[in-house]
Amino acid sequence: MLCRYQFEMLRDSYRLEAYDKAIKAAVTFKKEFSSEELFILDIGANSGSLPMLAARHGADKVSKKAKLRCMWCIHMHTGEWI
């Protein structure tokens, strides 16, 4: 489940374009200088947008690990960071 702020992030085309360019450059660089399989792990991924970008640019394997509850939503509710 996505938190409200994640919808704003996904609609932020400038941010996503910057992530897209950075991930493309990193994957391209790694593929150019290494023959090892490229595995991307996105920790804290709720939307899964960054692993999808990595897969689109040629990562061999991608995975995302998200917590059951969004840390930001917990913070907004309790005022505490977990």
Contacts in CASP RR format, 6 or more apart in sequence:
PFRMAT RR
TARGET T0000
AUTHOR 0000-0000-0000
METHOD contacts of the structure
MODEL  1
MLCRYQFEMLRDSYRLEAYDKAIKAAVTFKKEFSSEELFILDIGANSGSL
PMLAARHGADKVSKKAKLRCMWCIHMHTGEWI
1 46 0 8 1.000
1 70 0 8 1.000
2 46 0 8 1.000
2 47 0 8 1.000
2 70 0 8 1.000
3 46 0 8 1.000
3 70 0 8 1.000
3 72 0 8 1.000
3 73 0 8 1.000
5 72 0 8 1.000
6 46 0 8 1.000
6 47 0 8 1.000
6 70 0 8 1.000
9 15 0 8 1.000
9 47 0 8 1.000
10 16 0 8 1.000
10 47 0 8 1.000
10 49 0 8 1.000
16 49 0 8 1.000
19 49 0 8 1.000
19 50 0 8 1.000
19 53 0 8 1.000
20 53 0 8 1.000
23 50 0 8 1.000
23 53 0 8 1.000
23 54 0 8 1.000
23 57 0 8 1.000
24 53 0 8 1.000
24 57 0 8 1.000
27 38 0 8 1.000
27 40 0 8 1.000
27 54 0 8 1.000
27 57 0 8 1.000
27 58 0 8 1.000
27 59 0 8 1.000
28 57 0 8 1.000
30 38 0 8 1.000
31 38 0 8 1.000
31 58 0 8 1.000
37 60 0 8 1.000
37 61 0 8 1.000
38 58 0 8 1.000
38 59 0 8 1.000
38 60 0 8 1.000
38 61 0 8 1.000
39 59 0 8 1.000
39 60 0 8 1.000
39 61 0 8 1.000
39 62 0 8 1.000
39 63 0 8 1.000
40 51 0 8 1.000
40 54 0 8 1.000
40 55 0 8 1.000
40 59 0 8 1.000
40 61 0 8 1.000
40 62 0 8 1.000
40 63 0 8 1.000
41 62 0 8 1.000
41 63 0 8 1.000
41 64 0 8 1.000
41 65 0 8 1.000
42 48 0 8 1.000
42 50 0 8 1.000
42 51 0 8 1.000
42 54 0 8 1.000
42 62 0 8 1.000
42 63 0 8 1.000
42 64 0 8 1.000
42 65 0 8 1.000
43 64 0 8 1.000
43 65 0 8 1.000
44 64 0 8 1.000
44 65 0 8 1.000
44 66 0 8 1.000
44 67 0 8 1.000
45 51 0 8 1.000
45 64 0 8 1.000
45 65 0 8 1.000
45 66 0 8 1.000
46 66 0 8 1.000
46 70 0 8 1.000
48 64 0 8 1.000
48 66 0 8 1.000
50 64 0 8 1.000
51 59 0 8 1.000
51 62 0 8 1.000
51 63 0 8 1.000
51 64 0 8 1.000
52 62 0 8 1.000
54 62 0 8 1.000
55 62 0 8 1.000
71 81 0 8 1.000
71 82 0 8 1.000
74 80 0 8 1.000
74 82 0 8 1.000
75 81 0 8 1.000
75 82 0 8 1.000
END
